[in-house]
Amino acid sequence: MSTEKRVFLAIFLSFGLLTIYQAYFAPQVPVTPATNSTAQAPAPSAPAAATTAAPQQAPVPTVTPDASARDVVVETDSVRAVFTTQGATLKSWQLLKYNGHDGKPLELIPAELPPNTVRPFTLTTDDEKLTALLATAVYEVTVDHLTLGSDPGTLTFQLRGVDGVNARKTFYVQPERQPYVLNTEFSVDQAGSPKPFTINFGPAVGPGYSDGRTVTQAIHFLDGSVTRTTAANVPTQPRFQGAMRYAGVEDHYFLAAALPASEKSEVGYTALTFPASPDGTTAARTLISFSVRPNPGAAPTQTVAVKFFIGPKDFDQLRAADVQLTRAIDFGWFAKIVVPLLQALKWINRYVGNYGVSIIVLTILINILIFPLRHRSMVSMKKMQALQPQIKAIQDRYAKYKMTDPERQKMNPEMMALYKQKGVNPASGCIPMLLTFPVLLAFYNLLNSSIELRGAMFIPGWITDLAQKDPTYIWPILMGATMFWQQKMTPSTADPMQQKIFLLMPVIFTVMFLSMPAGLVVYWLTSNVLTIGQQYLTNHLISTSAPRKA
């Protein structure tokens, strides 16, 4: 394969990688098989062959609102939570530092669902009557409102002596100053005998954005790897069992997950389709419900403790809860590069105070880092371009011979002799350029996954959310123009037809980036401008260092 074709293939492979990445991060909303729109606990299912059978779970009965039930509100600097004393469950979990489309604090417990939908922290047992009692009884609680600010707090619900049943649910808010972590303890006994139970979370994580990128998925960490399952695929294997590090439901930016401390847990998922509301205010949607049963099949213990994370997929917050929870952010192939880049971006933003400007600053620093590699590539391509007349003369001289003709085999040694004479390595133009791709793709992936850009303003009145597209399309058009400029001035050894194909790439990328997050476009445009500037500098250095003719 000729050097020109190698370069041509390398560039198109790089563009192919970017296209695959875009397709991966912009999945279509899956078509979910029809399910019962009435939310209920996940139906029993046979576990995988490698696991032991788990006890069956009774469905949660319809809960009729009790007039004596009341709401208990817990407010911190980051979260406003609303519990109900009926069933001692969670009704609302609003993130005060993240807004929805309506400009109000984002709700992570899906709202406007049928009244009999399972709510977070509903307990189910193997006894249907006991399950009904736990779900419908009104629990005792000593407070109606907790205003904690940044301090930790504890909320305890108790059910005493009803049909010989005693139950307790304790919630530790902001343990160790982690605003999105809820440590929980549950106990159920009947006639003094502890009863095994399953902790149901119900439908989790309403979409943070409805821009086509947000797809609700089940997620769990088991045996050292993360598995994601779309709603359409949940019925294929709705249950998993083992040493579960965490399990729950995610979308692009947010996560609700249980972190069992037990040696073995069973997690169940159910995809639930809810119809549109009669007044048309809420569209039809498919959500995923999940539940966790610590130590299935084992003798019940007096108290079961489970940690829950309900919040943004912010790297630092996830790491504080559990270091492996950071893998809930899908950074792709180059995660080991993405993490330091993310920390660098957040560090710069602490001083700059604008993530758009921080992206520009970090892009400049990255381009300074890869300057030597890119410079070497540009110089090599310039040298190869200067050799093109001699290379073409050699190729023309051997063009009359067939590929199988022994005489044709002399062409490559002659070309290699030319390269050696002129001090040119035909691979030195593309190898340095390819070495920069992991860094560039890592930064691309960082900007596409980072919640820090969600709602981050760059230019007031214009780009008010770096995670959304530029509404005026000016930045993508400027990016396409700089890409075209870069293509025109980059040294090329390709034939005229290949050069025309290359010039189509700016058009393709411009169309693709019209709907991309503005943060990505800012990065790509800045990188293009810096590359153009470096090309001018390289051309100047080559021209000044070239020997003058007498």
C-alpha positions in Angstrom: 0.0 0.0 0.0 1.4 3.4 -1.0 2.2 6.1 1.6 -0.6 8.3 0.2 -3.1 5.6 0.7 -1.9 4.9 4.2 -2.3 8.6 5.2 -5.7 8.6 3.5 -6.8 5.5 5.4 -5.5 6.8 8.7 -7.4 10.0 8.4 -10.6 8.3 7.4 -10.2 5.8 10.3 -10.0 8.7 12.7 -13.1 10.3 11.3 -14.8 6.9 11.5 -13.9 6.7 15.2 -15.5 10.1 15.8 -18.6 9.1 13.9 -18.9 5.9 16.0 -18.5 7.9 19.2 -21.3 10.3 18.1 -23.6 7.4 17.3 -22.7 5.8 20.7 -23.5 8.9 22.7 -26.7 9.7 20.7 -28.7 6.5 20.9 -32.2 6.4 19.8 -34.9 6.0 22.4 -35.4 2.2 22.5 -38.8 0.7 21.6 -40.0 -1.0 24.7 -42.3 -4.0 24.6 -45.7 -3.4 25.9 -46.0 -3.8 29.7 -48.6 -3.3 32.3 -48.8 0.5 33.0 -49.6 -0.3 36.6 -46.3 -0.1 38.5 -45.6 -3.1 40.7 -42.7 -4.9 42.2 -40.6 -6.8 39.7 -42.2 -10.2 38.9 -40.3 -13.3 40.0 -38.0 -14.6 37.4 -35.6 -17.5 37.2 -32.1 -16.3 37.9 -29.1 -17.2 35.8 -28.0 -20.8 35.9 -24.9 -19.9 38.0 -27.0 -18.5 40.8 -29.3 -20.0 43.3 -33.1 -19.6 43.3 -34.3 -16.6 45.2 -37.5 -16.5 47.2 -40.6 -15.2 45.4 -41.8 -11.7 46.1 -45.4 -10.7 46.6 -46.7 -7.9 44.4 -47.3 -4.6 46.1 -51.0 -4.0 46.5 -52.9 -0.9 45.5 -52.3 1.8 48.2 -55.3 3.8 49.0 -54.4 7.2 50.5 -54.9 7.3 54.2 -56.4 10.6 55.6 -54.2 10.4 58.6 -51.0 10.2 56.6 -48.8 13.3 56.4 -45.7 14.5 54.5 -42.3 14.9 56.1 -40.0 17.4 54.4 -36.2 17.3 54.7 -34.3 20.2 53.2 -30.5 20.5 52.8 -28.4 22.9 50.7 -28.5 20.4 47.8 -31.7 18.4 48.1 -35.4 18.8 49.1 -36.8 15.4 50.0 -40.5 14.6 50.8 -41.4 11.4 52.6 -44.9 10.2 53.5 -45.8 8.5 56.7 -48.0 6.0 54.8 -45.6 3.2 54.1 -42.7 5.4 55.1 -41.7 5.9 51.5 -40.1 8.7 49.5 -42.4 10.9 47.3 -40.0 13.5 46.0 -36.2 14.1 45.7 -35.4 17.4 44.1 -31.9 18.5 43.3 -31.7 22.2 44.2 -28.5 22.8 42.2 -29.9 21.4 39.0 -32.9 22.7 37.1 -35.3 21.0 34.7 -36.7 22.4 31.5 -39.2 24.4 33.6 -36.5 26.2 35.5 -37.5 24.5 38.7 -35.3 22.1 40.8 -34.9 18.8 39.0 -37.1 16.0 40.3 -35.4 12.5 40.3 -38.5 10.6 41.5 -40.8 10.5 38.4 -43.9 12.4 39.0 -47.5 12.2 37.8 -47.6 8.4 37.8 -50.6 6.3 38.8 -51.4 6.4 42.5 -50.6 2.7 43.0 -47.0 3.0 41.6 -44.3 1.7 43.9 -42.5 4.4 45.7 -38.9 4.3 46.9 -38.2 2.3 50.0 -41.4 0.2 49.8 -40.7 -3.2 51.5 -42.1 -6.4 50.1 -42.0 -9.8 51.8 -42.9 -13.4 51.0 -46.1 -12.9 52.9 -48.7 -11.0 50.8 -50.6 -9.9 53.9 -47.5 -8.6 55.6 -46.5 -6.8 52.4 -49.8 -5.1 52.2 -49.6 -4.0 55.8 -46.0 -2.5 55.4 -47.2 -0.6 52.3 -50.4 0.9 53.6 -49.8 1.4 57.4 -49.2 4.9 58.7 -45.8 5.0 60.5 -44.9 7.1 63.5 -42.4 9.9 63.1 -41.4 12.6 65.6 -40.8 15.5 63.2 -42.6 17.1 60.2 -39.8 19.2 58.8 -36.0 19.0 59.0 -34.0 21.9 57.8 -30.4 20.8 57.8 -28.4 23.1 55.5 -25.0 21.4 55.3 -25.4 19.4 58.5 -26.2 15.7 58.7 -29.6 14.5 60.0 -31.6 11.4 60.9 -35.2 10.6 60.2 -36.8 7.5 61.7 -40.3 5.9 60.9 -41.7 3.3 63.2 -44.6 0.8 63.0 -45.4 -0.7 66.4 -47.5 -3.7 67.3 -50.0 -3.8 64.4 -50.9 -7.5 64.1 -47.8 -8.3 66.0 -45.7 -6.5 63.4 -42.9 -4.1 64.2 -41.1 -2.3 61.4 -38.6 0.5 61.4 -37.1 2.6 58.6 -34.2 5.0 59.4 -32.7 7.4 56.9 -29.4 9.1 57.5 -29.2 12.3 55.4 -25.9 13.7 54.3 -23.7 11.1 56.0 -20.1 12.3 56.0 -21.3 15.5 54.3 -22.3 13.6 51.1 -25.4 15.5 49.9 -26.7 12.9 47.5 -26.1 9.8 49.7 -28.9 8.4 51.8 -27.8 5.7 54.3 -30.8 3.5 55.2 -31.5 0.9 57.9 -34.6 -1.4 57.7 -36.0 -3.9 60.1 -39.2 -6.0 60.1 -40.3 -8.6 62.7 -43.5 -10.4 63.4 -44.1 -11.8 66.8 -40.5 -11.1 67.6 -39.2 -13.1 64.6 -37.2 -11.1 61.9 -38.7 -11.4 58.4 -36.7 -11.3 55.1 -37.7 -8.5 52.7 -36.9 -6.8 49.5 -36.3 -3.0 49.2 -38.1 -1.6 46.2 -37.1 1.7 44.7 -39.8 1.8 42.0 -39.5 3.8 38.8 -36.3 5.9 39.0 -34.7 8.9 37.3 -37.0 10.9 35.2 -35.2 12.2 32.1 -33.0 15.3 32.8 -33.1 16.3 29.1 -35.4 15.1 26.3 -32.8 15.8 23.6 -32.4 12.3 22.2 -29.2 11.6 24.1 -30.9 10.8 27.4 -31.9 7.2 27.5 -32.9 5.6 30.8 -31.0 2.4 31.5 -30.6 -0.2 34.2 -27.0 -0.3 35.5 -25.1 -2.6 37.9 -21.5 -3.4 38.9 -20.9 -7.1 39.3 -17.8 -9.2 39.2 -15.6 -6.2 38.4 -17.6 -5.0 35.4 -20.4 -2.5 34.6 -23.5 -3.8 32.8 -26.0 -1.4 31.2 -29.4 -2.6 30.0 -32.0 -0.6 28.1 -35.7 -0.9 28.9 -36.3 -2.9 25.8 -33.8 -5.5 27.0 -34.8 -5.7 30.6 -37.3 -8.5 30.1 -34.5 -10.7 28.7 -32.8 -10.9 32.0 -34.6 -9.0 34.7 -32.7 -10.4 37.7 -29.0 -10.5 38.7 -27.5 -12.1 41.7 -24.0 -12.0 43.3 -21.6 -9.7 45.1 -23.3 -6.6 43.8 -21.2 -3.4 44.3 -24.1 -1.2 43.2 -27.2 -1.4 41.1 -29.9 1.1 39.9 -31.1 3.2 37.1 -29.3 6.0 35.2 -29.8 8.4 32.4 -27.1 10.6 30.7 -26.5 12.8 33.7 -28.2 11.3 36.8 -28.3 8.1 38.8 -30.4 6.4 41.4 -28.5 3.3 42.8 -28.4 1.0 45.8 -25.0 0.1 47.2 -25.6 -3.1 49.2 -23.0 -3.9 51.9 -24.0 -7.6 51.9 -21.8 -10.4 50.4 -24.6 -11.4 48.0 -27.6 -9.5 46.8 -30.3 -10.0 44.2 -31.4 -7.1 42.0 -34.5 -7.0 40.0 -35.5 -4.7 37.1 -38.9 -4.1 35.5 -39.6 -1.9 32.4 -42.9 0.0 32.9 -44.7 1.9 30.2 -47.0 4.7 31.4 -49.5 6.3 29.0 -49.8 10.0 28.3 -51.9 12.0 30.7 -55.5 12.8 29.5 -54.8 16.5 29.5 -51.7 16.0 27.3 -49.3 17.6 29.8 -47.3 14.4 30.2 -46.2 12.3 27.2 -46.1 8.5 27.2 -42.9 7.3 28.7 -41.0 4.1 29.7 -39.2 4.0 33.0 -37.3 1.3 34.8 -38.1 0.1 38.3 -35.5 -1.6 40.4 -35.4 -3.5 43.7 -32.6 -5.0 45.9 -32.7 -8.0 48.3 -29.6 -8.4 50.5 -28.5 -11.9 51.2 -31.3 -13.8 49.5 -32.0 -17.2 50.9 -30.0 -16.5 54.1 -31.5 -16.4 57.6 -33.0 -12.9 58.1 -31.1 -10.4 60.3 -32.6 -7.9 62.7 -31.5 -4.9 60.7 -30.5 -4.5 57.1 -28.4 -1.5 56.0 -28.1 -0.3 52.4 -26.6 2.9 51.1 -28.3 4.8 48.2 -27.0 7.4 45.9 -29.6 9.6 44.3 -28.1 12.5 42.4 -25.9 13.8 39.6 -23.2 11.8 37.9 -20.6 14.3 39.2 -17.2 12.5 39.4 -16.3 13.8 42.8 -19.7 13.1 44.3 -19.7 9.5 42.9 -16.1 8.9 44.1 -17.0 10.1 47.6 -19.8 7.5 47.7 -17.8 4.7 46.2 -14.8 4.8 44.0 -16.3 2.2 41.6 -19.4 4.3 41.3 -17.4 6.7 39.1 -17.7 4.1 36.4 -21.4 5.0 36.1 -20.0 7.8 33.9 -19.3 6.2 30.6 -16.0 7.8 29.6 -15.4 5.2 26.9 -12.1 3.7 25.8 -9.9 6.4 27.2 -11.2 6.8 30.7 -7.7 6.9 32.2 -7.0 10.0 30.1 -10.5 11.5 30.6 -10.3 11.6 34.4 -7.2 13.8 34.7 -8.6 16.0 31.9 -11.8 16.4 33.9 -9.9 17.3 37.1 -7.9 19.8 35.1 -11.1 21.4 33.6 -12.7 21.7 37.0 -9.5 23.2 38.5 -9.3 25.8 35.7 -12.9 26.7 36.2 -12.4 27.4 39.8 -10.3 30.4 38.7 -12.0 31.3 35.5 -15.7 30.8 36.6 -16.9 30.1 33.1 -16.8 26.6 31.7 -16.8 27.8 28.1 -13.7 29.9 28.7 -12.3 26.9 30.8 -12.7 24.6 27.7 -10.8 27.1 25.6 -8.0 27.4 28.2 -7.7 23.6 28.5 -7.8 23.2 24.7 -4.8 25.6 24.5 -2.9 23.7 27.1 -3.6 20.4 25.4 -2.4 21.8 22.0 0.7 23.0 23.7 1.3 19.5 25.0 0.9 17.9 21.6 2.7 20.7 19.7 5.9 18.7 19.2 4.1 15.7 17.8 1.9 17.8 15.5 4.9 19.9 14.4 6.9 16.8 13.5 3.9 15.5 11.5 3.5 18.8 9.6 7.2 19.0 8.8 7.2 15.5 7.5 4.2 16.1 5.4 5.8 19.2 3.9 8.9 17.2 3.0 6.7 14.4 1.5 4.9 17.1 -0.5 8.2 18.4 -1.9 9.1 14.9 -3.0 5.9 14.3 -4.9 7.3 15.1 -8.4 10.1 12.6 -7.9 7.8 10.0 -6.4 5.4 10.4 -9.3 8.2 10.1 -11.8 9.2 6.8 -10.3 5.6 5.6 -10.2 5.1 6.6 -13.9 8.2 4.8 -14.9 7.0 1.5 -13.5 3.3 2.0 -14.4 3.7 0.0 -17.6 4.6 -3.2 -15.7 2.0 -5.5 -14.2 2.0 -6.1 -10.5 3.2 -9.6 -10.9 6.1 -8.5 -13.2 9.5 -8.9 -11.4 10.5 -5.5 -12.9 7.6 -3.9 -10.9 9.2 -5.1 -7.7 12.1 -2.7 -8.2 9.8 0.3 -7.7 9.6 0.1 -3.9 13.3 -0.2 -3.3 13.9 2.8 -5.5 11.4 4.9 -3.6 12.9 3.8 -0.3 16.3 4.8 -1.6 14.8 8.3 -2.5 13.4 8.6 1.0 16.7 7.7 2.6 18.6 10.1 0.4 16.3 13.0 1.3 16.1 12.0 5.0 12.3 11.4 4.9 10.4 8.7 6.8 7.1 8.1 4.9 5.4 7.0 8.2 6.6 10.0 10.3 3.8 12.2 8.9 0.9 10.0 10.2 2.3 8.3 13.3 2.8 11.5 15.4 -0.7 12.7 14.2 -2.2 9.3 15.3 -0.6 9.6 18.7 -2.6 12.7 19.4 -5.9 11.1 18.8 -6.3 9.4 22.2 -6.0 12.8 23.9 -8.4 14.5 21.4 -10.9 11.7 21.6 -10.7 11.6 25.4 -11.4 15.3 25.6 -14.3 14.9 23.1 -15.7 12.1 25.4 -15.2 14.2 28.5 -17.2 17.1 27.1 -20.0 14.8 25.9 -20.3 13.1 29.3 -19.6 15.8 31.8 -22.5 17.0 33.9 -20.5 20.2 34.7 -21.5 21.5 31.3 -25.2 20.9 31.9 -26.8 24.3 32.4 -23.4 26.0 32.3 -23.5 29.4 30.7 -20.8 30.5 28.2 -22.2 33.7 26.5 -25.2 35.4 28.2 -28.2 35.6 25.9 -26.6 33.3 23.4 -25.0 30.0 24.7 -26.7 29.6 28.0 -26.2 25.8 28.3 -23.0 24.2 27.0 -24.7 20.8 27.1 -27.2 21.9 24.5 -26.7 22.9 20.8 -25.9 26.4 19.7 -29.4 27.7 18.9 -28.0 30.1 16.3 -25.8 27.5 14.7 -23.0 30.2 14.4 -20.4 28.2 16.3 -20.8 25.0 14.2 -20.7 27.0 11.0 -17.5 28.8 12.2 -16.1 25.4 13.1 -16.8 24.1 9.6 -15.2 27.2 8.0 -12.0 26.7 10.1 -11.9 23.0 9.2 -12.2 23.9 5.5 -9.4 26.5 5.9 -7.3 23.9 7.8 -7.8 21.3 5.0 -6.8 23.8 2.3 -3.6 24.8 3.9 -2.5 21.4 5.2 0.3 19.8 3.1 -1.1 16.9 1.1 0.4 14.1 -0.9 -3.0 12.8 -2.0 -4.2 12.8 -5.6 -6.7 15.4 -6.8 -9.7 13.1 -6.3 -8.7 12.3 -2.7 -8.2 16.0 -2.0 -11.7 16.7 -3.1 -13.0 14.0 -0.8 -11.1 15.5 2.1 -12.7 18.9 1.4 -16.1 17.2 1.9 -15.2 16.4 5.5 -15.8 20.0 6.8 -19.3 19.9 5.3 -20.0 16.5 6.9 -18.7 17.6 10.3 -20.6 20.9 10.2 -23.9 19.1 9.6 -23.0 16.6 12.4 -22.1 19.3 14.9 -25.2 21.4 14.3 -27.0 19.3 16.9 -23.9 18.6 19.1 -23.5 20.2 22.6 -22.1 23.7 22.3 -19.2 22.7 24.6 -17.9 20.2 22.1 -18.2 22.8 19.3 -16.3 25.3 21.3 -13.5 22.8 21.9 -13.3 21.7 18.2 -13.4 25.3 16.9 -10.6 26.3 19.3 -8.5 23.3 18.4 -9.0 24.1 14.6 -7.9 27.7 15.1 -4.8 26.6 17.1 -3.9 24.0 14.4 -4.2 26.6 11.7 -1.9 28.9 13.7 0.6 26.1 14.2 0.6 25.3 10.5 1.4 29.0 9.7 4.2 28.8 12.3 5.6 25.6 10.9 5.5 26.9 7.3 7.4 30.0 8.5 10.0 28.0 10.3 10.5 25.7 7.3 10.8 28.7 4.9 13.3 30.5 7.1 15.4 27.4 7.7 15.5 26.4 4.0 18.9 27.1 2.2 18.7 30.1 -0.1 19.5 29.6 -3.8 22.5 31.4 -5.1 
